[in-house]
Amino acid sequence: MFRLIEYFRKRQNFIIYVSLRVLVMALSLITNIFIVRKLSVNDYGIFSVALMFIGLITTFGFSWSSSSILYFGSREKLKRGNLNQTFWARNIIIAASLVITTILFIVFRNQINSYIGFEVSFLILIWLYVSVAEDYLNQYFLAIKKQLLSSLLSVTAKVIYLGLILLFSFDIKTLIIMNIISHATVLLYILGINKRDVGKFEFDKNWFKEILNFSLWQLFGFSGLYLINFGDTSVIKYFMTTEDVGLYNAAYKLFDAIANFAFVISSYYAGSVSQYFEKTEHKNIKSFFYRDRIIIFGLSTALHIAVMVFSKPIILLLYGEKYIDSILIFNVLMIGSIFRYLSVFYMLYFNTNRKHKLQQNINIFRAILNLVLDIIFIKMFGLVGPAIGTTVAMILTFIISAFYCEKRIKIASEA
């Protein structure tokens, strides 16, 4: 018992980090409840489309290259004592991406407004630029192992956003402005940047090419993963009804929030694991993969089981009786989420050992397999079919990753 207490005491920063990420999720949920109760169903639909659109452009506009700071910056910090070459390489990539995105926004602004159902394209573009700056700070703090500052940055934005919603009346456009203001305030965290980490322009051609290659493969993989829910929705809409789409997505969105929390683990440990492999620290590699991984997976599995046991009251509380058919879908997806929490450790191995191409090929394979299984299983099992397809695809790609990584992790952990 004493050894277990000592183990958690030594990892109190990780526990605090996870707790802060949970707080961010809770604040998002509370904020959404207030928004849903205030807006009409139609206005909330328009706002949801706007959020989906900002999610789309952030994913394909800059998020695909953001993890380069985390993985390459931590390695450069170890070798050179700063992140300068990584910082400027990412600046060149993101500048080109933002120029293209801005031009597309200007050219298609009317179509964007028409698609959303409201004239907010200019505000969304501002929101994108603020998000880029916020993401830079977030990834920087993770790269230099100041994970708590990274979490506090997100908490700050959510608290300010909730405060604005509680204090002022709002409509769709006002909500977007509140989002911009709340996220812009976290730019004050720029004061936490160490000036020795980033300085005057410095360009290394080989380092830039390596970061660009890594980032483009991330974009390739991101595209596949982003299209998984899109594929599920399209298959259900084609074979079933719009109401069925709503029932499925109610379960999927809840599952997605839980499953994607696995990336909190990778973001916290990425900097450390990169350095373990870079310095060939056998003992730390062994400790992380054969002790920390087992404990984290055990705890996450226990929490998954608890959520599945109480899935009915959770869904009925959040969505109401009309979503009772979402319960089985949610529980099937949660089985896949358990394997997501195992797979995230292999993602760390791939990205820290320059195997990102293989990682992203696996992601694309998963997306294609997911779509094929959706079509097969929806005919066999109805609405729960796509959930089964998603879960089976996650399990099979986990097995592929495990087959490749486990023997290599074992070799790397042996002195």
N, C-alpha and C positions, 0 to 999 in steps of 0.2 A: 504494500500500500504506500509506504514511504517513498519507494522508488518511482511509483506512478505519479505521486504528488511532485516529486523533484523533476520528473520529466516534463510535466506541464508548466512548472515554474520556470524552467529554462526556455520554454516556448511561449511565454506570456505575450510577447510581441505579436506572434502569429494569432493567438487567441483574441487579442485586442483588435487586430486587423480584421479578422473574420467577423467579430462582433460589430465593428463599424460598417462592414459591408452589409451585414444583416439589417443594421439600422437604416442604411440607404434604401434597401428594398422595402422596409416597413414605411419609411417616409414617402416613397413613391406610391405605395398602395393607399395610404391615408390621403395623399394629395389627389389621387385619382377618384377616390370616393367622393370628395368634396366637389370635384369637377363634374362628375356624373350627375350628382344631385342638383347642381346649379344649372347646367346646360340642358336644352331640350335634346331629345333623342337625335333629331336631325343635325343640330349643331355639334353634338358630341361625335357624330359620324364624320362630319367635315373635319373636326379637330383630329380625329383618329387617322384620317387619310393624310393630313398634314404631318403628323408624327411618323407615319409609315414612310412618307416621302423623304423627310429629313433623315430617317434611318437608312433609306436606300442611298441617298447621295453621300452620307458620311461613310457608309460601308465601301462604296465604289469610288468615292472622292478622295479619301485620305486614310481611313482606318486600316486598309490593306498594307500600308507601309509603317504603321505606328509601332508595331512590335520590334522593328529593326533597332529602335533606340534601346529597348530593353535587352535584347540579346547581344547586339554588336556593341552597344554603349558600355555594358558591363564588362565585356572582354577588353575593350579599349582602355577603360578605367583601370583595369588590372595591369595592363601592359605599359601604358603611357602616363597614367595618373590623371587623365581627363577624358572628355567625350567629344573633343573638338572635331575630329575628322568625321565621326558618326553624325554629329549635329549638322555640319554643313552638307554632308552627302544627302541626308534626309531633307534638308532645306531645298536643295536643287530638285529633288523628286517631287516634294509637295508643292513647290512653286509651279512646276509644269502642270501638275494635276489640277491645281486651283485655277490656273489660267484657262485650261480647257473647260472646267466646270463652270466658270464665270461666263465664258463665251456662250456655252450651251444655255445657260440661264437667260442671258440677254436675248438670244435668238428665239428661244421657245417659252418666254415668260407668259405669253397669252395662253398657250396650250397648258402650261403648268397650272395657271390660275383656274382655267376651265376644268382641268382634271380634279383639282382639290375642291372646287366649288366656291372659292373665295379668293379675292385679290391679295395674296400674301407672299408671292414669289420673292419680292425684294427683301421682306423680313426673313424668309427662310435662308436666303443667301447670306444675310448678316449673321444669322444663327450658325450657319456652316463655318464662317470665319472664326467666330467665338469658340466653336467646338474644336477647331484645329488647335487654337492656342491652349485650350484647357487640356486637350489630349497630350500635347507636348509636355506640359507640366506633369501630368499624371505619369507618363512613361519615364520621364526624367527621374522623378522621385523613386520609382520602382527600380530603375537601373542602378541608382547609387545606394540602394537598400534603405531608403527612408519611406518604407511602406506605409507607416502610420500617417505621414504627411499626405501621401497619395489618397488615403481613405478620407482624411479630414477635408481634403479638397472637395470630394464628392458630397460629403455630409453638409458642408457649408452651402453648396449650391442648392441642395434639397431643402434645407431649413429655410433659406431665404425665399425660395419659391413658394413653399407652404405658407410662410408668413405673409407674403404678398397676396396670396389667394384668400387668406383669412381676413386681411385688412381692407381689401379693395374689391369692389364689384368688377365683374369681368365678362367679356364676350370672347369670341374666337381670336380676334386680332389682339386683344389685350392679353390673352393667355400666352400667345407667342412672344409678345413684347416682354412679359414677365419672365418667360424662359430665358430670353436673351439677357435681361438684366441680372437674373440670379446666377447664370453661368459666367457672365462677364465679371462679376465681383470676385470670383476665385482667381482672377488674373493677378490679384494682390499677392498671391503665393509666389509670384515671380521673385519676390524678395528673398525667398528661400533658396534660390539658385546660387551655387558656389561659383564665383566669377572665374576661378581657376579651371572649372570644368568646360566652359565654353568661352572662346575668345575670338580673335580676328580670323578672317577667312583662311581656311586651310583645306587643301584638296589633295587627296591621294587617289589616283586613278584606279588602282587595283582594289582598294577598300570600297570605293564608290561602286564599282562593278559588282563586287560581292554583295553589297547591301541592295543594289537594284535587282540583282538576280533573286535574292531572298524575298524581296518585297513583291516582285512580279509573280512569284510562285505562291505567295500568300494571297494575292488577288485571285489567282487561278483557283485556289482552294476555297476562298471566301465565296466565290461565285457559286460553287457547287453547294456549299452548306446553306447559303442564303435561299437557294432554290428548293430546298427540301420541303419546307412548309408550303411554299408556292405550289410545288408538285402535288402535295397532299390535297390542298384546297382545289386545285384544278381537276384532279381525278374525282373528288367527291362531287364537285359542281357538275361534272359531265355525267356521272352515273346516278347521282341522287339529286337532292334539292338544295336550295339556298338555305333553308332552315337547318339542314344537316351540316352545312358548312359552318353555321354559327355554333351548333352543338359541339362539333369537332374542335373548332378553334378556341372555344372557351376552355376546353381541357388542355389543348396544346399550349396556349399562352401560359397557363399555370405551370405545366410541366417544363416549358422552356426556361422560365425564370429560375426554377430549381436546378435544372440540368446545367444551365450556363453558369450557375454559381461555382461549378467545378473550376472554372477559369480563374477564380479568386486564388485557388491553390497554385496554379501555374504562374500567375502574375506575381505572387508573393515570393515564390522560390526560384523563379527564372534566373535572377541575378546571381544567386548563390550557386545554383546547379551549374550555370555556365562556367563559373570560376572553378568549381570542383573538377570539371573535365578539362578545363584549360590548364590547370596546374597539376592534373593527374593525382588528385587527392583521394586515394583508394578508400581510406577510412571513412571520409565524409560521404563518398558515393554509396558505400555499403550502409552507412547509418541512415541515409535518406531513403534509399530504395527498399531496404530490408527491415527497417524499424518504423520510420516516420510514415512511409507509404501504408504499411499494414494498419497502423493505429488510425490514420486519417480515413482510410477506406472502411475500417470497422465502425467508426463513429458515424460516417456518412451513410452507411448501409442501415444502421440502427435508426437513424433519423428518417430515412426513406420508408422503412417498414412502418414507423409510427405515423407518418403522413398518409400512407396507404390505408392503414387501419381506420384512420379518422377522415378518410377522403370524402365520405358522404356528407357529414356535417360541415366540412370545410367548403365544399362546392355549393351546398345548399345555402350556406351563410353568405358566400360571395355572390352567387348568381341567382339563387332562388329555385323553387320547385320545377320550373320549366326546363331547367338544365340537368335534371336527374339522370338522363341518358348519357351525360358527359362523364359520369363517375367511372364506368368500366373502361372507357377510352383513356381516361387519366391514369388509372392503375396500370394498364398495359404499358403506357408510355413511361411510367415511373420505373418499370423493370429495366427499360433501356437507359434511363438516367443513372441507375446504379452502375452500369458498365461505362457510362461517360466519366464517372468519378475514378475509374481505373484507367481509362484511356488517356486521361489528361497527363498522367505520369509518363506515358510513352511520347506524348506531344513534347514534353520537356526534353526527353532524350533526343528525339529527332531534331528539334530546333537548336539544341546546344551542341550537336555533333555534326552540323552541316548536312543533315539528311532531310532538309525541308522539302525537297522535290518529291521524295518518296511519301512523306507525310501528306502533301497536297494531292498526289495521285490517289492515295487511299481515300481522301475526302471526296474527290470526284467520283471514284468508284462507288463510294457509299451513296452519293446523291443519285447516280444512275440506277443502282440496285434498289434503292428506296422507291423510285418511281415505278420500276418494273414490278416489284412486290406489291405496291399499292394497287395496281391494276389487277393483279392476280387475286389478291386477298379480299378486295372489296366485292368481287363477284362471289367469293366463298363465304365471307363472314359479315358482309354489309358494312355499316359505318365504322365498326371497330377494326375492319380490315387494314386501312391505312396506318392505324396505330400499331398493329402487329407488324406490318411491313417496316415501319420506322424502327421499331425495337429490334427486329431480326437483323436489319442492316447494320445497326449499331453493334450488335453482338458479334456478327461475322467480321466486321472491320476491326473490332477489338481483338479478336483471335488472330487476325493477320498481323496486327501491330505487335501483339505479345510474342508470336512466333519469331518475328524479326528481332525484337528488342531484348527479350529476356536473357538470351545467351550472351549478348554483347554487354549488357549491364553486369552480368555475373563476372565476365572477364575484366571489365573496368574496375570492379570493386575488389578484386584480388590483388594483394600487394606483390 
